[in-house]
Amino acid sequence: MASPDHAIVPFSEPPYLSGLPSPYYSESHLRWQKTCRAFISENLLKHAIEWEREETVPEHVFTKFAEANFLIPNLPAPLPVAWLKKLGIHEMPGGIKVEEWDYLHTAIYIDEMSRSGLSGPGSSVTVGMAFGVPPILKFGSPQLQERFIPDLLRGKKRACIAITEPDAGSDVANIQTSAIKSKDGKHYIINGTKKWITNGIWADYSAMAVRTGGQGAGGISMLVVPLKGYLGVTMRRLKVAGQISAGTTFIELDDVKVPVENIIGQEGHGMKYIMTNFNHERLTIAITVTRSARVALSAAFEYCLKREAFGKTLMDQPVVRHRLAKCGAELESQSAWVEQFIYQMTKLSKEEADTKLGGLTAMVKAQAGRVLDECARCAVLLFGGNGYTRTGQGELVEMIYREVPGARIPGGSEDVLFDLGVRQLVKIYQKETELLERQGKSAKL
């Protein structure tokens, strides 16, 4: 349990940082949280609003994070211990041994990176390592890893994940970007487009979903595709409503020639790799936007204590307290679910977690977006005209509110994910029912 050294604005911190007991966090986790807060506050958060206004985080920030080994915590736990030790990295900042790292350490890092309330500045630094590198680590051959992993883990090169296309968002199986082998069989020739690719504009490489076979999921593979400055690749930034500094990118691929050795895993297995990667992405989004909801709601709470209308503060108005209470209840419920979810990740094997929590991961991400919508909307309304203004007291909550669609759509749009969650739960139930019946036990309701 962390003991605060100052009064905590209600809803601004998770319970374990507000002086309340928690069964989840060890001394190692609390030490890591303090290390994170000190480094991230100094090197990212104090300039986050400024950089989001300017629409780009300076390159030196990525370099600083890389040199301090503050990019590696973006990887899903457990960390790639063998690779890290091979590169001479035996401990993470704060003295946590790489083999002792668990998903609670990862979640603390993600939460602290999001403490400005804005997803853009943090995402500009983290998304490539978080989502672009894991497919190579998990499914790439030893030879592929030797070629790319050392520079990526050290931050000497940058990566991104490139799946979405203009006509294939949540419908991943509809990917059309083609990768056809050359006549000599030595290269894939890639043609197509990728859209809404976070960090793409700065990326040296992408873990890219391509179609190497027929239509449907079975025709999808993943390749490591060079991007920045590579022949046949054209990239431009997209102007989106929120998370502007994260570098959302449109990529065109015109007869891009990539060695066949750049295949990740096996041809035709790309859909499996993408789905596995989505679990980490969706949980990362859930953690991030839950913190953004905290920032928005606590800012509104603090504002209502000082803003006066009709001869008294807004907080003295029952209707205002009622609005804050409803959002606060949703926020703390979501926060508790995320925290419980992460704890379960530390106790289950990767295979168990994928099976038992895969559908729930989709739901926890989708619900996080809905909670952010409620809390950001509440904050904007309580800030009144200030909440509708891109400068001054309400600037931050106005910025957060513009990020709501970026929480509810990427990583699988909301309706798709809620449906996916229930379909997965049905599938698990049916398998368990079949198993009981094969054992001669009754599975009737």
MISERO-479964 format. One line per 10 residues: number of its first residue (from 1); their letters; for each residue z, x, y of C-alpha. Coordinates in steps of 0.5 Angstrom, whole numbers, plus 500, padded with zeros to 3 digits. Layout:
! MISERO-479964
NUM = a = Z,X,Y ~ ...
***
This chain:
! MISERO-479964
1 = maspdhaivp = 500,500,500 ~ 498,503,507 ~ 503,502,512 ~ 500,501,519 ~ 502,504,525 ~ 501,499,530 ~ 500,491,531 ~ 494,489,527 ~ 489,484,530 ~ 489,478,525
11 = fseppylsgl = 483,478,520 ~ 481,485,522 ~ 483,489,516 ~ 484,488,509 ~ 491,486,506 ~ 492,493,503 ~ 491,496,510 ~ 495,491,514 ~ 502,493,510 ~ 501,488,505
21 = pspyyseshl = 502,490,497 ~ 496,491,493 ~ 496,492,485 ~ 489,496,486 ~ 490,502,490 ~ 492,509,488 ~ 495,515,492 ~ 488,517,491 ~ 484,511,494 ~ 489,511,500
31 = rwqktcrafi = 488,519,501 ~ 480,517,501 ~ 481,512,506 ~ 484,516,511 ~ 479,521,510 ~ 474,516,511 ~ 476,513,517 ~ 477,520,520 ~ 470,523,519 ~ 466,516,520
41 = senllkhaie = 470,514,526 ~ 468,521,529 ~ 461,522,527 ~ 458,515,527 ~ 463,509,529 ~ 464,511,536 ~ 457,511,538 ~ 454,505,533 ~ 453,500,538 ~ 450,505,543
51 = wereetvpeh = 445,507,537 ~ 444,500,535 ~ 441,499,542 ~ 437,505,542 ~ 434,503,535 ~ 435,509,532 ~ 441,514,530 ~ 440,521,531 ~ 437,526,526 ~ 443,530,526
61 = vftkfaeanf = 448,525,524 ~ 444,525,517 ~ 445,532,517 ~ 452,532,519 ~ 454,527,513 ~ 450,531,508 ~ 453,538,510 ~ 460,534,509 ~ 458,531,502 ~ 459,524,505
71 = lipnlpaplp = 452,522,503 ~ 454,522,495 ~ 459,517,496 ~ 454,512,496 ~ 452,513,489 ~ 455,508,484 ~ 461,510,480 ~ 462,514,476 ~ 459,519,480 ~ 453,524,476
81 = vawlkklgih = 459,529,475 ~ 454,534,471 ~ 449,534,477 ~ 455,535,482 ~ 458,541,478 ~ 451,544,477 ~ 450,544,485 ~ 457,547,486 ~ 461,540,488 ~ 467,539,484
91 = empggikvee = 471,535,489 ~ 469,530,494 ~ 472,530,501 ~ 480,529,501 ~ 480,533,495 ~ 478,527,490 ~ 475,530,484 ~ 468,528,482 ~ 470,526,475 ~ 476,522,478
101 = wdylhtaiyi = 472,518,482 ~ 471,510,481 ~ 468,504,484 ~ 474,503,489 ~ 473,510,492 ~ 466,507,493 ~ 468,501,496 ~ 473,504,501 ~ 467,508,503 ~ 462,502,504
111 = demsrsglsg = 468,498,508 ~ 469,504,513 ~ 462,505,514 ~ 461,498,516 ~ 467,498,521 ~ 463,497,527 ~ 461,491,525 ~ 454,493,525 ~ 450,494,519 ~ 444,498,522
121 = pgssvtvgma = 447,505,524 ~ 451,506,517 ~ 445,504,513 ~ 440,509,517 ~ 444,514,514 ~ 446,511,507 ~ 441,506,504 ~ 436,512,501 ~ 442,515,497 ~ 445,509,495
131 = fgvppilkfg = 439,505,492 ~ 433,510,492 ~ 436,516,488 ~ 440,512,483 ~ 434,510,479 ~ 432,517,478 ~ 439,519,476 ~ 439,514,471 ~ 432,513,468 ~ 429,519,470
141 = spqlqerfip = 427,525,465 ~ 431,532,465 ~ 424,535,468 ~ 424,529,474 ~ 431,530,476 ~ 430,538,476 ~ 424,537,481 ~ 428,532,486 ~ 435,531,485 ~ 438,538,488
151 = dllrgkkrac = 435,537,494 ~ 436,529,495 ~ 444,530,493 ~ 444,536,498 ~ 441,531,503 ~ 435,536,504 ~ 430,531,503 ~ 431,523,504 ~ 429,518,499 ~ 428,510,500
161 = iaitepdags = 427,504,495 ~ 420,501,495 ~ 420,494,492 ~ 419,489,496 ~ 411,487,498 ~ 409,482,503 ~ 408,477,497 ~ 413,479,493 ~ 420,479,495 ~ 425,476,491
171 = dvaniqtsai = 420,474,486 ~ 420,482,484 ~ 415,480,478 ~ 409,479,483 ~ 409,486,485 ~ 401,487,486 ~ 401,495,488 ~ 397,498,483 ~ 398,505,480 ~ 392,506,475
181 = kskdgkhyii = 391,513,472 ~ 385,518,474 ~ 380,519,469 ~ 383,526,467 ~ 390,522,466 ~ 393,527,470 ~ 395,522,476 ~ 396,515,478 ~ 392,513,484 ~ 396,508,488
191 = ngtkkwitng = 394,502,492 ~ 398,497,496 ~ 403,495,501 ~ 410,495,501 ~ 414,491,507 ~ 421,491,509 ~ 423,498,506 ~ 430,500,509 ~ 430,508,511 ~ 422,508,509
201 = iwadysamav = 420,511,516 ~ 424,517,515 ~ 424,518,507 ~ 420,524,504 ~ 420,520,497 ~ 421,513,495 ~ 423,510,488 ~ 417,505,488 ~ 416,499,484 ~ 408,499,482
211 = rtggqgaggi = 404,495,477 ~ 401,500,471 ~ 400,494,467 ~ 398,487,466 ~ 401,481,470 ~ 408,479,470 ~ 415,483,469 ~ 412,487,463 ~ 407,491,467 ~ 411,494,472
221 = smlvvplkgy = 413,501,472 ~ 417,506,477 ~ 414,512,480 ~ 417,517,485 ~ 412,517,491 ~ 412,522,496 ~ 411,519,503 ~ 412,522,510 ~ 406,526,511 ~ 403,525,504
231 = lgvtmrrlkv = 395,524,504 ~ 394,516,504 ~ 401,514,506 ~ 401,510,513 ~ 408,508,515 ~ 410,504,521 ~ 417,501,523 ~ 418,494,523 ~ 422,490,529 ~ 427,486,526
241 = agqisagttf = 432,481,529 ~ 438,485,527 ~ 440,492,523 ~ 434,495,528 ~ 437,502,527 ~ 436,502,520 ~ 429,504,520 ~ 425,498,517 ~ 418,500,515 ~ 411,497,513
251 = ielddvkvpv = 408,502,508 ~ 401,502,506 ~ 398,506,500 ~ 391,508,500 ~ 388,512,494 ~ 395,515,494 ~ 395,521,488 ~ 401,522,484 ~ 402,526,478 ~ 404,522,472
261 = eniigqeghg = 410,527,471 ~ 413,522,477 ~ 414,516,472 ~ 421,514,472 ~ 423,513,465 ~ 418,509,461 ~ 411,505,463 ~ 413,498,463 ~ 420,498,464 ~ 420,498,471
271 = mkyimtnfnh = 423,491,472 ~ 429,493,467 ~ 431,499,472 ~ 430,495,478 ~ 435,489,476 ~ 440,495,474 ~ 439,498,481 ~ 440,491,484 ~ 447,490,482 ~ 449,496,486
281 = erltiaitvt = 445,494,492 ~ 448,487,492 ~ 455,489,491 ~ 454,494,497 ~ 451,488,501 ~ 457,484,499 ~ 462,489,501 ~ 459,491,508 ~ 458,484,510 ~ 465,482,509
291 = rsarvalsaa = 467,487,513 ~ 462,485,519 ~ 465,478,518 ~ 472,481,519 ~ 470,485,525 ~ 467,478,528 ~ 472,474,527 ~ 478,479,529 ~ 474,480,535 ~ 474,472,537
301 = feyclkreaf = 481,472,535 ~ 483,477,540 ~ 479,474,545 ~ 482,467,544 ~ 489,470,546 ~ 487,472,553 ~ 481,468,555 ~ 484,462,559 ~ 480,455,560 ~ 483,448,562
311 = gktlmdqpvv = 490,452,565 ~ 491,455,558 ~ 489,461,553 ~ 484,459,548 ~ 489,460,543 ~ 493,455,546 ~ 488,450,544 ~ 489,446,537 ~ 481,446,536 ~ 480,453,537
321 = rhrlakcgae = 486,455,532 ~ 483,450,527 ~ 476,453,528 ~ 479,460,527 ~ 483,458,521 ~ 477,455,517 ~ 473,461,518 ~ 479,466,516 ~ 481,462,510 ~ 473,463,507
331 = lesqsawveq = 474,470,510 ~ 480,472,506 ~ 478,468,500 ~ 471,472,500 ~ 475,479,501 ~ 480,477,495 ~ 474,476,490 ~ 470,482,492 ~ 476,486,491 ~ 478,483,485
341 = fiyqmtklsk = 470,484,483 ~ 471,492,484 ~ 477,493,480 ~ 474,489,474 ~ 468,495,475 ~ 473,500,474 ~ 476,497,468 ~ 469,495,464 ~ 464,500,461 ~ 457,500,465
351 = eeadtklggl = 454,496,459 ~ 460,491,460 ~ 459,490,467 ~ 452,489,467 ~ 453,484,462 ~ 459,480,464 ~ 458,481,472 ~ 451,481,473 ~ 450,474,475 ~ 457,474,479
361 = tamvkaqagr = 454,480,483 ~ 448,476,485 ~ 453,470,487 ~ 458,475,491 ~ 453,477,495 ~ 450,471,496 ~ 457,468,498 ~ 458,474,503 ~ 452,472,507 ~ 455,465,508
371 = vldecarcav = 461,467,510 ~ 459,472,515 ~ 454,466,518 ~ 461,462,519 ~ 465,468,522 ~ 459,470,526 ~ 457,463,528 ~ 465,462,530 ~ 465,468,534 ~ 459,467,538
381 = llfggngytr = 461,460,540 ~ 469,462,542 ~ 466,467,546 ~ 462,462,549 ~ 456,464,554 ~ 459,471,553 ~ 457,471,546 ~ 450,469,548 ~ 449,475,552 ~ 447,482,550
391 = tgqgelvemi = 451,486,554 ~ 459,485,556 ~ 465,482,552 ~ 461,479,547 ~ 455,484,546 ~ 458,486,539 ~ 459,479,536 ~ 452,477,539 ~ 449,483,535 ~ 453,481,529
401 = yrevpgarip = 450,474,529 ~ 443,477,529 ~ 444,481,523 ~ 446,474,519 ~ 439,473,516 ~ 439,481,514 ~ 445,479,510 ~ 443,473,507 ~ 435,475,505 ~ 435,482,503
411 = ggsedvlfdl = 437,484,496 ~ 435,477,493 ~ 435,471,498 ~ 441,466,497 ~ 438,460,494 ~ 435,465,488 ~ 441,469,487 ~ 446,463,487 ~ 441,460,481 ~ 441,467,478
421 = gvrqlvkiyq = 448,467,477 ~ 449,460,474 ~ 443,462,469 ~ 446,468,467 ~ 453,465,466 ~ 449,460,462 ~ 446,465,458 ~ 453,469,456 ~ 456,462,454 ~ 450,460,449
431 = ketellerqg = 451,467,446 ~ 458,467,445 ~ 457,460,442 ~ 452,462,437 ~ 457,468,435 ~ 463,463,434 ~ 458,459,430 ~ 456,465,426 ~ 463,466,424 ~ 464,459,422
441 = ksakl = 468,457,428 ~ 468,451,432 ~ 464,452,439 ~ 464,444,441 ~ 467,442,447
***
